[in-house]
Amino acid sequence: MRYDFECIACGARVDPEDRPAECPDCGGPLEVAFDAGALPDALPESDRTDLWRYASFLPAEEVSPVPMGEGWTPLADA
């Protein structure tokens, strides 16, 4: 899946191969931007309860997940 980084502040697009920490134009924070049509329609069946159950939606390629026991955190009234 092809993606870019997009600056939240100014909208500039940055190639992820450059591994930017911030927008080179204004110093603003970056978010992942990709073609929504390239996303899968649904999550694949999985018994995972951590972030990696969303791996097909993430711009991570050839990454070995390292779970830390997180997931399915219940919401509680405060």
PDB file with one MODEL, atoms N, CA, C and O in Angstrom:
MODEL        1
ATOM      1  N   MET A   1       0.850  -1.164   0.000  1.00  0.00           N
ATOM      2  CA  MET A   1       0.000   0.000   0.000  1.00  0.00           C
ATOM      3  C   MET A   1       0.905   1.239   0.000  1.00  0.00           C
ATOM      4  O   MET A   1       1.776   1.377   0.859  1.00  0.00           O
ATOM      5  N   ARG A   2       0.700   2.104  -0.934  1.00  0.00           N
ATOM      6  CA  ARG A   2       1.498   3.331  -1.041  1.00  0.00           C
ATOM      7  C   ARG A   2       0.915   4.395  -0.123  1.00  0.00           C
ATOM      8  O   ARG A   2      -0.298   4.598  -0.079  1.00  0.00           O
ATOM      9  N   TYR A   3       1.780   5.058   0.595  1.00  0.00           N
ATOM     10  CA  TYR A   3       1.339   6.136   1.478  1.00  0.00           C
ATOM     11  C   TYR A   3       2.383   7.230   1.519  1.00  0.00           C
ATOM     12  O   TYR A   3       3.531   7.022   1.126  1.00  0.00           O
ATOM     13  N   ASP A   4       1.984   8.390   1.994  1.00  0.00           N
ATOM     14  CA  ASP A   4       2.864   9.536   2.227  1.00  0.00           C
ATOM     15  C   ASP A   4       2.612  10.022   3.641  1.00  0.00           C
ATOM     16  O   ASP A   4       1.690   9.561   4.314  1.00  0.00           O
ATOM     17  N   PHE A   5       3.425  10.943   4.079  1.00  0.00           N
ATOM     18  CA  PHE A   5       3.142  11.667   5.309  1.00  0.00           C
ATOM     19  C   PHE A   5       2.569  13.023   4.900  1.00  0.00           C
ATOM     20  O   PHE A   5       3.036  13.638   3.941  1.00  0.00           O
ATOM     21  N   GLU A   6       1.565  13.479   5.627  1.00  0.00           N
ATOM     22  CA  GLU A   6       0.964  14.776   5.353  1.00  0.00           C
ATOM     23  C   GLU A   6       1.020  15.615   6.617  1.00  0.00           C
ATOM     24  O   GLU A   6       0.684  15.143   7.703  1.00  0.00           O
ATOM     25  N   CYS A   7       1.445  16.861   6.470  1.00  0.00           N
ATOM     26  CA  CYS A   7       1.548  17.766   7.600  1.00  0.00           C
ATOM     27  C   CYS A   7       0.154  18.183   8.050  1.00  0.00           C
ATOM     28  O   CYS A   7      -0.663  18.612   7.236  1.00  0.00           O
ATOM     29  N   ILE A   8      -0.116  18.058   9.332  1.00  0.00           N
ATOM     30  CA  ILE A   8      -1.410  18.447   9.885  1.00  0.00           C
ATOM     31  C   ILE A   8      -1.571  19.965   9.842  1.00  0.00           C
ATOM     32  O   ILE A   8      -2.689  20.461   9.700  1.00  0.00           O
ATOM     33  N   ALA A   9      -0.480  20.704   9.963  1.00  0.00           N
ATOM     34  CA  ALA A   9      -0.536  22.168  10.025  1.00  0.00           C
ATOM     35  C   ALA A   9      -0.669  22.826   8.649  1.00  0.00           C
ATOM     36  O   ALA A   9      -1.523  23.692   8.458  1.00  0.00           O
ATOM     37  N   CYS A  10       0.172  22.419   7.686  1.00  0.00           N
ATOM     38  CA  CYS A  10       0.180  23.128   6.401  1.00  0.00           C
ATOM     39  C   CYS A  10      -0.258  22.278   5.214  1.00  0.00           C
ATOM     40  O   CYS A  10      -0.448  22.814   4.122  1.00  0.00           O
ATOM     41  N   GLY A  11      -0.424  20.962   5.396  1.00  0.00           N
ATOM     42  CA  GLY A  11      -0.892  20.095   4.313  1.00  0.00           C
ATOM     43  C   GLY A  11       0.181  19.606   3.364  1.00  0.00           C
ATOM     44  O   GLY A  11      -0.133  18.917   2.393  1.00  0.00           O
ATOM     45  N   ALA A  12       1.446  19.943   3.614  1.00  0.00           N
ATOM     46  CA  ALA A  12       2.536  19.488   2.734  1.00  0.00           C
ATOM     47  C   ALA A  12       2.641  17.967   2.786  1.00  0.00           C
ATOM     48  O   ALA A  12       2.430  17.353   3.832  1.00  0.00           O
ATOM     49  N   ARG A  13       2.973  17.366   1.635  1.00  0.00           N
ATOM     50  CA  ARG A  13       3.176  15.926   1.559  1.00  0.00           C
ATOM     51  C   ARG A  13       4.673  15.640   1.588  1.00  0.00           C
ATOM     52  O   ARG A  13       5.465  16.348   0.966  1.00  0.00           O
ATOM     53  N   VAL A  14       5.051  14.588   2.322  1.00  0.00           N
ATOM     54  CA  VAL A  14       6.457  14.228   2.487  1.00  0.00           C
ATOM     55  C   VAL A  14       6.605  12.746   2.194  1.00  0.00           C
ATOM     56  O   VAL A  14       5.782  11.944   2.635  1.00  0.00           O
ATOM     57  N   ASP A  15       7.635  12.371   1.460  1.00  0.00           N
ATOM     58  CA  ASP A  15       7.917  10.970   1.152  1.00  0.00           C
ATOM     59  C   ASP A  15       8.377  10.255   2.417  1.00  0.00           C
ATOM     60  O   ASP A  15       9.307  10.727   3.072  1.00  0.00           O
ATOM     61  N   PRO A  16       7.759   9.129   2.786  1.00  0.00           N
ATOM     62  CA  PRO A  16       8.162   8.425   3.996  1.00  0.00           C
ATOM     63  C   PRO A  16       9.578   7.847   3.916  1.00  0.00           C
ATOM     64  O   PRO A  16      10.184   7.552   4.946  1.00  0.00           O
ATOM     65  N   GLU A  17      10.106   7.685   2.706  1.00  0.00           N
ATOM     66  CA  GLU A  17      11.482   7.194   2.564  1.00  0.00           C
ATOM     67  C   GLU A  17      12.490   8.174   3.170  1.00  0.00           C
ATOM     68  O   GLU A  17      13.598   7.783   3.535  1.00  0.00           O
ATOM     69  N   ASP A  18      12.098   9.461   3.276  1.00  0.00           N
ATOM     70  CA  ASP A  18      12.976  10.464   3.870  1.00  0.00           C
ATOM     71  C   ASP A  18      13.031  10.340   5.395  1.00  0.00           C
ATOM     72  O   ASP A  18      13.880  10.956   6.039  1.00  0.00           O
ATOM     73  N   ARG A  19      12.124   9.544   5.970  1.00  0.00           N
ATOM     74  CA  ARG A  19      12.026   9.326   7.418  1.00  0.00           C
ATOM     75  C   ARG A  19      11.994  10.645   8.206  1.00  0.00           C
ATOM     76  O   ARG A  19      12.799  10.856   9.112  1.00  0.00           O
ATOM     77  N   PRO A  20      11.060  11.520   7.850  1.00  0.00           N
ATOM     78  CA  PRO A  20      11.002  12.818   8.531  1.00  0.00           C
ATOM     79  C   PRO A  20      10.425  12.700   9.937  1.00  0.00           C
ATOM     80  O   PRO A  20       9.555  11.865  10.185  1.00  0.00           O
ATOM     81  N   ALA A  21      10.896  13.513  10.837  1.00  0.00           N
ATOM     82  CA  ALA A  21      10.349  13.571  12.191  1.00  0.00           C
ATOM     83  C   ALA A  21       9.282  14.649  12.285  1.00  0.00           C
ATOM     84  O   ALA A  21       8.408  14.604  13.151  1.00  0.00           O
ATOM     85  N   GLU A  22       9.367  15.620  11.382  1.00  0.00           N
ATOM     86  CA  GLU A  22       8.402  16.725  11.350  1.00  0.00           C
ATOM     87  C   GLU A  22       8.350  17.261   9.929  1.00  0.00           C
ATOM     88  O   GLU A  22       9.153  16.868   9.082  1.00  0.00           O
ATOM     89  N   CYS A  23       7.407  18.156   9.666  1.00  0.00           N
ATOM     90  CA  CYS A  23       7.261  18.741   8.345  1.00  0.00           C
ATOM     91  C   CYS A  23       8.497  19.584   8.012  1.00  0.00           C
ATOM     92  O   CYS A  23       8.880  20.451   8.797  1.00  0.00           O
ATOM     93  N   PRO A  24       9.121  19.337   6.859  1.00  0.00           N
ATOM     94  CA  PRO A  24      10.291  20.134   6.492  1.00  0.00           C
ATOM     95  C   PRO A  24       9.935  21.576   6.130  1.00  0.00           C
ATOM     96  O   PRO A  24      10.809  22.443   6.136  1.00  0.00           O
ATOM     97  N   ASP A  25       8.655  21.847   5.814  1.00  0.00           N
ATOM     98  CA  ASP A  25       8.249  23.204   5.435  1.00  0.00           C
ATOM     99  C   ASP A  25       7.953  24.082   6.645  1.00  0.00           C
ATOM    100  O   ASP A  25       8.396  25.229   6.706  1.00  0.00           O
ATOM    101  N   CYS A  26       7.189  23.535   7.628  1.00  0.00           N
ATOM    102  CA  CYS A  26       6.759  24.386   8.742  1.00  0.00           C
ATOM    103  C   CYS A  26       7.086  23.813  10.118  1.00  0.00           C
ATOM    104  O   CYS A  26       6.859  24.477  11.129  1.00  0.00           O
ATOM    105  N   GLY A  27       7.617  22.583  10.173  1.00  0.00           N
ATOM    106  CA  GLY A  27       7.947  21.978  11.467  1.00  0.00           C
ATOM    107  C   GLY A  27       6.757  21.345  12.163  1.00  0.00           C
ATOM    108  O   GLY A  27       6.870  20.907  13.307  1.00  0.00           O
ATOM    109  N   GLY A  28       5.607  21.291  11.480  1.00  0.00           N
ATOM    110  CA  GLY A  28       4.393  20.730  12.067  1.00  0.00           C
ATOM    111  C   GLY A  28       4.426  19.209  12.154  1.00  0.00           C
ATOM    112  O   GLY A  28       5.302  18.567  11.574  1.00  0.00           O
ATOM    113  N   PRO A  29       3.463  18.630  12.884  1.00  0.00           N
ATOM    114  CA  PRO A  29       3.395  17.169  13.019  1.00  0.00           C
ATOM    115  C   PRO A  29       2.873  16.522  11.735  1.00  0.00           C
ATOM    116  O   PRO A  29       2.106  17.125  10.985  1.00  0.00           O
ATOM    117  N   LEU A  30       3.300  15.296  11.503  1.00  0.00           N
ATOM    118  CA  LEU A  30       2.913  14.558  10.305  1.00  0.00           C
ATOM    119  C   LEU A  30       1.961  13.424  10.663  1.00  0.00           C
ATOM    120  O   LEU A  30       2.025  12.863  11.757  1.00  0.00           O
ATOM    121  N   GLU A  31       1.069  13.094   9.713  1.00  0.00           N
ATOM    122  CA  GLU A  31       0.213  11.923   9.859  1.00  0.00           C
ATOM    123  C   GLU A  31       0.297  11.113   8.577  1.00  0.00           C
ATOM    124  O   GLU A  31       0.695  11.635   7.536  1.00  0.00           O
ATOM    125  N   VAL A  32      -0.072   9.853   8.644  1.00  0.00           N
ATOM    126  CA  VAL A  32      -0.047   8.993   7.472  1.00  0.00           C
ATOM    127  C   VAL A  32      -1.225   9.355   6.577  1.00  0.00           C
ATOM    128  O   VAL A  32      -2.355   9.480   7.048  1.00  0.00           O
ATOM    129  N   ALA A  33      -0.955   9.521   5.291  1.00  0.00           N
ATOM    130  CA  ALA A  33      -2.002   9.826   4.318  1.00  0.00           C
ATOM    131  C   ALA A  33      -1.897   8.813   3.181  1.00  0.00           C
ATOM    132  O   ALA A  33      -0.824   8.623   2.607  1.00  0.00           O
ATOM    133  N   PHE A  34      -3.015   8.164   2.859  1.00  0.00           N
ATOM    134  CA  PHE A  34      -3.017   7.186   1.787  1.00  0.00           C
ATOM    135  C   PHE A  34      -4.376   7.175   1.121  1.00  0.00           C
ATOM    136  O   PHE A  34      -5.331   7.757   1.635  1.00  0.00           O
ATOM    137  N   ASP A  35      -4.465   6.520  -0.010  1.00  0.00           N
ATOM    138  CA  ASP A  35      -5.702   6.427  -0.761  1.00  0.00           C
ATOM    139  C   ASP A  35      -6.663   5.503  -0.021  1.00  0.00           C
ATOM    140  O   ASP A  35      -6.378   4.317   0.148  1.00  0.00           O
ATOM    141  N   ALA A  36      -7.797   6.036   0.419  1.00  0.00           N
ATOM    142  CA  ALA A  36      -8.762   5.235   1.166  1.00  0.00           C
ATOM    143  C   ALA A  36      -9.277   4.067   0.339  1.00  0.00           C
ATOM    144  O   ALA A  36      -9.679   3.048   0.901  1.00  0.00           O
ATOM    145  N   GLY A  37      -9.273   4.194  -0.973  1.00  0.00           N
ATOM    146  CA  GLY A  37      -9.710   3.095  -1.838  1.00  0.00           C
ATOM    147  C   GLY A  37      -8.768   1.908  -1.810  1.00  0.00           C
ATOM    148  O   GLY A  37      -9.136   0.813  -2.236  1.00  0.00           O
ATOM    149  N   ALA A  38      -7.556   2.109  -1.314  1.00  0.00           N
ATOM    150  CA  ALA A  38      -6.578   1.030  -1.252  1.00  0.00           C
ATOM    151  C   ALA A  38      -6.720   0.200   0.022  1.00  0.00           C
ATOM    152  O   ALA A  38      -6.072  -0.837   0.161  1.00  0.00           O
ATOM    153  N   LEU A  39      -7.561   0.650   0.949  1.00  0.00           N
ATOM    154  CA  LEU A  39      -7.755  -0.078   2.203  1.00  0.00           C
ATOM    155  C   LEU A  39      -8.627  -1.310   2.000  1.00  0.00           C
ATOM    156  O   LEU A  39      -9.493  -1.320   1.125  1.00  0.00           O
ATOM    157  N   PRO A  40      -8.404  -2.345   2.801  1.00  0.00           N
ATOM    158  CA  PRO A  40      -9.298  -3.497   2.746  1.00  0.00           C
ATOM    159  C   PRO A  40     -10.694  -3.092   3.232  1.00  0.00           C
ATOM    160  O   PRO A  40     -10.833  -2.149   4.011  1.00  0.00           O
ATOM    161  N   ASP A  41     -11.710  -3.796   2.776  1.00  0.00           N
ATOM    162  CA  ASP A  41     -13.086  -3.488   3.160  1.00  0.00           C
ATOM    163  C   ASP A  41     -13.392  -3.864   4.607  1.00  0.00           C
ATOM    164  O   ASP A  41     -14.226  -3.228   5.251  1.00  0.00           O
ATOM    165  N   ALA A  42     -12.729  -4.883   5.113  1.00  0.00           N
ATOM    166  CA  ALA A  42     -13.011  -5.347   6.469  1.00  0.00           C
ATOM    167  C   ALA A  42     -11.746  -5.934   7.080  1.00  0.00           C
ATOM    168  O   ALA A  42     -10.795  -6.276   6.377  1.00  0.00           O
ATOM    169  N   LEU A  43     -11.756  -6.039   8.384  1.00  0.00           N
ATOM    170  CA  LEU A  43     -10.639  -6.678   9.067  1.00  0.00           C
ATOM    171  C   LEU A  43     -10.646  -8.165   8.797  1.00  0.00           C
ATOM    172  O   LEU A  43     -11.712  -8.780   8.775  1.00  0.00           O
ATOM    173  N   PRO A  44      -9.476  -8.760   8.590  1.00  0.00           N
ATOM    174  CA  PRO A  44      -9.440 -10.208   8.444  1.00  0.00           C
ATOM    175  C   PRO A  44      -9.740 -10.859   9.795  1.00  0.00           C
ATOM    176  O   PRO A  44      -9.506 -10.258  10.844  1.00  0.00           O
ATOM    177  N   GLU A  45     -10.249 -12.069   9.765  1.00  0.00           N
ATOM    178  CA  GLU A  45     -10.511 -12.792  11.007  1.00  0.00           C
ATOM    179  C   GLU A  45      -9.189 -12.988  11.753  1.00  0.00           C
ATOM    180  O   GLU A  45      -8.183 -13.386  11.166  1.00  0.00           O
ATOM    181  N   SER A  46      -9.212 -12.703  13.041  1.00  0.00           N
ATOM    182  CA  SER A  46      -8.000 -12.820  13.842  1.00  0.00           C
ATOM    183  C   SER A  46      -8.357 -13.014  15.298  1.00  0.00           C
ATOM    184  O   SER A  46      -9.362 -12.490  15.779  1.00  0.00           O
ATOM    185  N   ASP A  47      -7.534 -13.763  15.994  1.00  0.00           N
ATOM    186  CA  ASP A  47      -7.692 -13.940  17.430  1.00  0.00           C
ATOM    187  C   ASP A  47      -6.866 -12.925  18.199  1.00  0.00           C
ATOM    188  O   ASP A  47      -6.857 -12.943  19.430  1.00  0.00           O
ATOM    189  N   ARG A  48      -6.178 -12.048  17.499  1.00  0.00           N
ATOM    190  CA  ARG A  48      -5.327 -11.051  18.157  1.00  0.00           C
ATOM    191  C   ARG A  48      -6.180 -10.037  18.887  1.00  0.00           C
ATOM    192  O   ARG A  48      -7.277  -9.706  18.437  1.00  0.00           O
ATOM    193  N   THR A  49      -5.689  -9.542  20.009  1.00  0.00           N
ATOM    194  CA  THR A  49      -6.389  -8.500  20.756  1.00  0.00           C
ATOM    195  C   THR A  49      -5.560  -7.227  20.849  1.00  0.00           C
ATOM    196  O   THR A  49      -5.956  -6.273  21.519  1.00  0.00           O
ATOM    197  N   ASP A  50      -4.409  -7.207  20.179  1.00  0.00           N
ATOM    198  CA  ASP A  50      -3.529  -6.043  20.248  1.00  0.00           C
ATOM    199  C   ASP A  50      -3.641  -5.215  18.972  1.00  0.00           C
ATOM    200  O   ASP A  50      -4.457  -5.508  18.097  1.00  0.00           O
ATOM    201  N   LEU A  51      -2.825  -4.196  18.878  1.00  0.00           N
ATOM    202  CA  LEU A  51      -2.822  -3.300  17.729  1.00  0.00           C
ATOM    203  C   LEU A  51      -2.644  -4.042  16.410  1.00  0.00           C
ATOM    204  O   LEU A  51      -3.151  -3.595  15.381  1.00  0.00           O
ATOM    205  N   TRP A  52      -1.942  -5.153  16.421  1.00  0.00           N
ATOM    206  CA  TRP A  52      -1.604  -5.847  15.188  1.00  0.00           C
ATOM    207  C   TRP A  52      -2.792  -6.526  14.531  1.00  0.00           C
ATOM    208  O   TRP A  52      -2.653  -7.057  13.429  1.00  0.00           O
ATOM    209  N   ARG A  53      -3.970  -6.529  15.178  1.00  0.00           N
ATOM    210  CA  ARG A  53      -5.160  -7.034  14.484  1.00  0.00           C
ATOM    211  C   ARG A  53      -5.524  -6.088  13.337  1.00  0.00           C
ATOM    212  O   ARG A  53      -6.278  -6.465  12.439  1.00  0.00           O
ATOM    213  N   TYR A  54      -4.994  -4.867  13.364  1.00  0.00           N
ATOM    214  CA  TYR A  54      -5.233  -3.879  12.311  1.00  0.00           C
ATOM    215  C   TYR A  54      -4.078  -3.806  11.314  1.00  0.00           C
ATOM    216  O   TYR A  54      -3.995  -2.836  10.560  1.00  0.00           O
ATOM    217  N   ALA A  55      -3.206  -4.774  11.285  1.00  0.00           N
ATOM    218  CA  ALA A  55      -1.998  -4.724  10.454  1.00  0.00           C
ATOM    219  C   ALA A  55      -2.299  -4.462   8.986  1.00  0.00           C
ATOM    220  O   ALA A  55      -1.536  -3.761   8.322  1.00  0.00           O
ATOM    221  N   SER A  56      -3.397  -5.009   8.461  1.00  0.00           N
ATOM    222  CA  SER A  56      -3.697  -4.803   7.042  1.00  0.00           C
ATOM    223  C   SER A  56      -4.097  -3.360   6.747  1.00  0.00           C
ATOM    224  O   SER A  56      -4.109  -2.960   5.582  1.00  0.00           O
ATOM    225  N   PHE A  57      -4.426  -2.568   7.768  1.00  0.00           N
ATOM    226  CA  PHE A  57      -4.765  -1.166   7.595  1.00  0.00           C
ATOM    227  C   PHE A  57      -3.574  -0.250   7.865  1.00  0.00           C
ATOM    228  O   PHE A  57      -3.653   0.946   7.585  1.00  0.00           O
ATOM    229  N   LEU A  58      -2.486  -0.771   8.393  1.00  0.00           N
ATOM    230  CA  LEU A  58      -1.352   0.048   8.805  1.00  0.00           C
ATOM    231  C   LEU A  58      -0.284   0.110   7.709  1.00  0.00           C
ATOM    232  O   LEU A  58      -0.116  -0.845   6.951  1.00  0.00           O
ATOM    233  N   PRO A  59       0.428   1.219   7.626  1.00  0.00           N
ATOM    234  CA  PRO A  59       1.494   1.339   6.628  1.00  0.00           C
ATOM    235  C   PRO A  59       2.792   0.709   7.137  1.00  0.00           C
ATOM    236  O   PRO A  59       3.848   1.341   7.123  1.00  0.00           O
ATOM    237  N   ALA A  60       2.700  -0.530   7.578  1.00  0.00           N
ATOM    238  CA  ALA A  60       3.874  -1.242   8.083  1.00  0.00           C
ATOM    239  C   ALA A  60       4.074  -2.472   7.213  1.00  0.00           C
ATOM    240  O   ALA A  60       3.157  -3.276   7.043  1.00  0.00           O
ATOM    241  N   GLU A  61       5.241  -2.614   6.676  1.00  0.00           N
ATOM    242  CA  GLU A  61       5.539  -3.736   5.803  1.00  0.00           C
ATOM    243  C   GLU A  61       6.662  -4.552   6.406  1.00  0.00           C
ATOM    244  O   GLU A  61       7.677  -4.008   6.843  1.00  0.00           O
ATOM    245  N   GLU A  62       6.476  -5.845   6.425  1.00  0.00           N
ATOM    246  CA  GLU A  62       7.488  -6.774   6.908  1.00  0.00           C
ATOM    247  C   GLU A  62       7.967  -6.416   8.312  1.00  0.00           C
ATOM    248  O   GLU A  62       9.167  -6.334   8.571  1.00  0.00           O
ATOM    249  N   VAL A  63       7.019  -6.206   9.200  1.00  0.00           N
ATOM    250  CA  VAL A  63       7.327  -5.905  10.588  1.00  0.00           C
ATOM    251  C   VAL A  63       6.905  -7.085  11.433  1.00  0.00           C
ATOM    252  O   VAL A  63       5.810  -7.617  11.254  1.00  0.00           O
ATOM    253  N   SER A  64       7.753  -7.500  12.345  1.00  0.00           N
ATOM    254  CA  SER A  64       7.395  -8.575  13.255  1.00  0.00           C
ATOM    255  C   SER A  64       6.756  -7.966  14.494  1.00  0.00           C
ATOM    256  O   SER A  64       7.415  -7.230  15.230  1.00  0.00           O
ATOM    257  N   PRO A  65       5.473  -8.264  14.736  1.00  0.00           N
ATOM    258  CA  PRO A  65       4.797  -7.684  15.900  1.00  0.00           C
ATOM    259  C   PRO A  65       5.439  -8.122  17.211  1.00  0.00           C
ATOM    260  O   PRO A  65       5.868  -9.267  17.351  1.00  0.00           O
ATOM    261  N   VAL A  66       5.501  -7.209  18.158  1.00  0.00           N
ATOM    262  CA  VAL A  66       6.005  -7.508  19.494  1.00  0.00           C
ATOM    263  C   VAL A  66       4.898  -7.118  20.476  1.00  0.00           C
ATOM    264  O   VAL A  66       4.879  -5.992  20.972  1.00  0.00           O
ATOM    265  N   PRO A  67       3.975  -8.049  20.760  1.00  0.00           N
ATOM    266  CA  PRO A  67       2.889  -7.711  21.673  1.00  0.00           C
ATOM    267  C   PRO A  67       3.383  -7.617  23.114  1.00  0.00           C
ATOM    268  O   PRO A  67       4.342  -8.281  23.507  1.00  0.00           O
ATOM    269  N   MET A  68       2.704  -6.779  23.884  1.00  0.00           N
ATOM    270  CA  MET A  68       3.072  -6.605  25.287  1.00  0.00           C
ATOM    271  C   MET A  68       1.884  -6.893  26.208  1.00  0.00           C
ATOM    272  O   MET A  68       1.817  -6.383  27.326  1.00  0.00           O
ATOM    273  N   GLY A  69       0.937  -7.724  25.720  1.00  0.00           N
ATOM    274  CA  GLY A  69      -0.186  -8.088  26.539  1.00  0.00           C
ATOM    275  C   GLY A  69      -1.306  -7.060  26.558  1.00  0.00           C
ATOM    276  O   GLY A  69      -2.257  -7.192  27.328  1.00  0.00           O
ATOM    277  N   GLU A  70      -1.201  -6.032  25.713  1.00  0.00           N
ATOM    278  CA  GLU A  70      -2.216  -4.988  25.695  1.00  0.00           C
ATOM    279  C   GLU A  70      -3.429  -5.454  24.889  1.00  0.00           C
ATOM    280  O   GLU A  70      -3.367  -6.464  24.188  1.00  0.00           O
ATOM    281  N   GLY A  71      -4.500  -4.729  24.994  1.00  0.00           N
ATOM    282  CA  GLY A  71      -5.657  -5.003  24.160  1.00  0.00           C
ATOM    283  C   GLY A  71      -6.926  -5.220  24.931  1.00  0.00           C
ATOM    284  O   GLY A  71      -6.917  -5.645  26.086  1.00  0.00           O
ATOM    285  N   TRP A  72      -8.031  -4.916  24.262  1.00  0.00           N
ATOM    286  CA  TRP A  72      -9.374  -5.081  24.811  1.00  0.00           C
ATOM    287  C   TRP A  72      -9.519  -4.446  26.175  1.00  0.00           C
ATOM    288  O   TRP A  72     -10.155  -5.014  27.062  1.00  0.00           O
ATOM    289  N   THR A  73      -8.936  -3.278  26.351  1.00  0.00           N
ATOM    290  CA  THR A  73      -9.019  -2.563  27.615  1.00  0.00           C
ATOM    291  C   THR A  73     -10.457  -2.119  27.834  1.00  0.00           C
ATOM    292  O   THR A  73     -11.016  -1.420  26.989  1.00  0.00           O
ATOM    293  N   PRO A  74     -11.068  -2.507  28.947  1.00  0.00           N
ATOM    294  CA  PRO A  74     -12.461  -2.116  29.175  1.00  0.00           C
ATOM    295  C   PRO A  74     -12.578  -0.641  29.577  1.00  0.00           C
ATOM    296  O   PRO A  74     -11.661  -0.074  30.172  1.00  0.00           O
ATOM    297  N   LEU A  75     -13.701  -0.042  29.248  1.00  0.00           N
ATOM    298  CA  LEU A  75     -13.975   1.319  29.680  1.00  0.00           C
ATOM    299  C   LEU A  75     -14.690   1.244  31.026  1.00  0.00           C
ATOM    300  O   LEU A  75     -15.545   0.383  31.237  1.00  0.00           O
ATOM    301  N   ALA A  76     -14.340   2.135  31.919  1.00  0.00           N
ATOM    302  CA  ALA A  76     -14.955   2.137  33.248  1.00  0.00           C
ATOM    303  C   ALA A  76     -15.389   3.553  33.593  1.00  0.00           C
ATOM    304  O   ALA A  76     -14.704   4.520  33.261  1.00  0.00           O
ATOM    305  N   ASP A  77     -16.526   3.668  34.259  1.00  0.00           N
ATOM    306  CA  ASP A  77     -16.977   4.985  34.710  1.00  0.00           C
ATOM    307  C   ASP A  77     -16.000   5.538  35.730  1.00  0.00           C
ATOM    308  O   ASP A  77     -15.521   4.818  36.606  1.00  0.00           O
ATOM    309  N   ALA A  78     -15.713   6.825  35.604  1.00  0.00           N
ATOM    310  CA  ALA A  78     -14.782   7.451  36.546  1.00  0.00           C
ATOM    311  C   ALA A  78     -15.554   8.247  37.583  1.00  0.00           C
ATOM    312  O   ALA A  78     -14.953   8.853  38.470  1.00  0.00           O
TER     313      ALA A  78
ENDMDL
END
